[in-house]
Amino acid sequence: MHVAMTGKAQSERSRVNVPWEKRMDNSIQEIVELLAENVRWWEQAALSCEHTAKRLPTGEKEGWQLMGAVYRERAEKHTRLVEQLRRENRAARG
């Protein structure tokens, strides 16, 4: 007796049949893409804060400059992480 599988069940079964390494590779790629997108957002936030700070008087601009510096630091940390993950992923693939 053959029971027809639903689309969802077939999808789940085919996902199980995909080698673990391939699924990990795909997951790492998605994480790298997300982190790379975060780099762009952190950089944009830093630029926005720096631009705003330029227009403010002393006493008000310092807070915006600090936020810009923090966002820039976050962008740099994400950039290093993206580079590290890409290197490790290439090395793992051989």
Secondary structure as UniProt FT lines:
FT   HELIX           7..17
FT   HELIX           20..54
FT   TURN            58..60
FT   HELIX           61..93
//
